C-alpha cells in the first residue's frame, strides 16, 4: 500500500514538472520575439509598386522604385488607378 501511494505521488509530481516546464517555455518563447519598427510604405509614381520609404528614390516629393522610373520623366504610366 505504501509503495503504491508513493508511486502515485511520484507520477503526479512528474506530470506537474512537465506541465510547468511547458508553460515556462511558451512564455519565454513569446518574450524572445522582437517587434520590428514600423516603416512607411510609399508608391512608385511611375508603376505603382509599393516599397518601403527608405528604399525608395525621391524626386520633387514623388517616390520611385528604381533609377529608370525616376529618370524617365513621363509621369505615371501603365497604372490602373
N, C-alpha and C positions, 0 to 999 in steps of 0.2 A: 504494500500500500504506500509506503513512504517513497519508494523508488518511482512509482507511477506518478505521484504528486510532484516530485522533483522534476521529472521529465516534462510534465505539462507546464510547469513554471518556466523551465528552460526553453521550451518551444514558444511560449508567449513572449519571453524576453527577446528571443532571436527575431521574431516577427516584428516586435517593436523597434529593434535596432535597424532592421531593413527598411521599415517604413520611415523612420526618422532620417536615415541616410538619403533615401529617395527624395524626400521633401527638401532637405538641405541642398541637394544637387540641383533641383529645379529652381530654387531661389537664387543660388549663386550663378546659375546659367543665365538667368534673366538680368542679373546685375552686370554681367560681362559685356552685354550688347551696348555699344555706344551709339548714340543718336548722331547722325550726320547733320551738319549745319545746313539750313535751308539755303538754296541758291535760286536766284531769279532766273526765269526762263524767258528767252526772247525769240522772236520770229524773224527769219531772214526776209528782208524786204523784197528780194528778187524771187525766191522759190517757195517761201512759206515754211521752210523747215524750222522746227523748234530746236533750240540748243541752249545750253547754259550761258548766261550772260558773260561770265569770264572767258569763255571760249569764242565768243562772237567778235567780229570785227565791226567797229562803229565808225560811221562817217555821217556827219551832219545830223546827228540824232537818230539815224537809222542803223539797223543792225544787219549784218550779212554773215553767211555761214562760211564763205571762202573768199580769197582774194579775187577770183574771177567774177563773182557776183558783185563784189564791191566796186571793181573797176569797170564793170560792164556799162553802167550809166544809163541803161534803158528803163530803169524803174521796174515796177512789178510786171512780171510776165509769167505765163503758164500757171497762174494761180486761179483757183476756182472760188475765191472768196468774193 
